[in-house]
Amino acid sequence: MRYRIFWLIAILLVSISISDASAESPSLMTMILPWQYPDSTSRGASMSDGATMSPDGQRTCQSITCKTTMVTDATVDEVLNYYALKLKPTKDETTDTFPFATAGRSVVVSDDSADRPFAMHTVLVNTSRSSTTLIITRGKDEAQTHIAWKHYRRLTNDE
């Protein structure tokens, strides 16, 4: 009888530890990686509380915000083409190839470069749980393209 109780408790503890490990919160790097432009370098990154609040100041859900700036020698057009291909839905898409593959998404791209001494493009990607903004800029005299990445994510109960 004692051995049965011992094994029952042991199995229960292993089950709890496995479920805790699978429910880990997403890390900053695992969220940046799918968005990172190839061969770009990051200039700092941070993650903080998303503070999703109701009008009366009550927290409505757990959420996080993340940001980083990537820098690359690639032209603005090369960067835009890369993200256009990456964000185009395909039947072969899985969560291994893009983190929100099964959720569906909307993509809005704008060019705010007109009459300015620099190129500025904004890419907005929205899903039911997240919002991502890429701000792609390059001054006429600059040698590198800057990609500011900002991400908001509503966490589920298991994250």
N, C-alpha and C positions, 0 to 999 in steps of 0.2 A: 504494500500500500504506500509506504514512504517513497519508494522508487517511482511509482506512478505520479505522485504529487510532484516529486523533483523534476521528472521529465515534462510534466504538464507546465510547470513554472518555467522551465528552460525554454520550451517551445514558445510560450507566450512572450518571454523576454526577447527572443530572437525575432519574432514577428513584429514586435513593437519597434525594435531597432531598425529593421528593414523598412518598415513603413515611414519612420522618421527620416531615413536617408533619402527615400524617394520623394519626400515632400520638402526637400530643401528649397529655399528661396533662390531665385536666379541670381547669378553673380554678374557683376558689371561687365567683365570680360566676355562671358558667354552671350551677353546681349549685344555687345559691340561687334563681335566677330562676324556675324552674318552681313553686317553693313559696311565693314571695312573695305575701303578701296584697295586693290592689290598694290603692294609695294609702297603704300603710304606710311607715314610716320604719325604717331599720335602725339599731340601736345597737351597732355594732361587729360584726366577723365574723372568724373565724379558721379555718385549716385546719392539721392536723398529721398526723404519722405515726399510723396506726391500730394499729401494734404487735400484729398478730395472731400469737400465740405458742402453741406446743405446751406441754404440761405440763412438759417438760424445758427450757423456755426458748428453743427454737429458733423462728425466724421461719418461719411456714408459708406466707405469701403476702404480697404487697405490698398495703397497705390505707391508707386515709386516713380521718380524722374531720374533720368541719366543724361549725361552730356559728355562730348569730347570734340576735339577739333583734329581732323586729319589733314596732312599736307602732302602734296604730291607734285612731281614735275610734269605730270600729264596735263594736257590742255583741258579747258572747260568742256569742250565738245567731246573729248575722250571720256571724261568723267560722266557727262550726261548720257552718252551712249551706253556706258557700262551699266548704269542704274536703270536705263530704259529696258535693256535686255534682262537684267536681274528681276525687275518688277513685272515683266510681262508674264501673265499666267500661262502655264502649260499643263497638259494632262499628266506629264511625267513628274510633276512637282510633288515633293514630299516634305515633311517637316525636317528631314535631314538636309535638303537643298535650300529651303527657306523656312524660317521659323513659324510663319503664319500661313502655311500653304493650305491647310484645310479650313481655315476660318473665313476665307474670302476677304477682299480688301478693295478699297478705292484709292486711286492714285491721282493727284492733282499736281501738274507741273506749271510753273509760271516763269517768265523771263522778264525781269525788272531792270534790264541793262540799258534801255533806251535813254539817250541823252545823258549818260553818266560816263565818267572816266574809268569805269570798271565793269566787268561782267558780273551779273548777279542773277542766279537762278534758284528757285525754291521748289523742292519736291516734298509734297505732303502725302503720307501713307497712313490710312486709317483702317482699323479693324474694329470688331466689336469690343475688344479689350485693350487696344493700344492706339497710340498716335505717334508717328515718327516724322520728324522734319529734318530735311537735309538742306542746308543753305550753302550753295556752291558759288564761290567768288574768286575773282582774280583781277587785280589792278593792271592797267596797261603796261606799267613799268615793273611789275612783279614777276619773279622767276618761277613762282609756284602757285598752284591752285589750292585754295583752302576749302575744306568740307566741314562745316559745323553740323554735328549730328546731335539732335535732341530727341529724347524718347520718353513717353509717358506710358505706364502700364498699370492696369488694374489687376491686382493679384486675386487669385482664386483662393478658396479656403485651404487647399492643399499645398500652397506655396509659402 
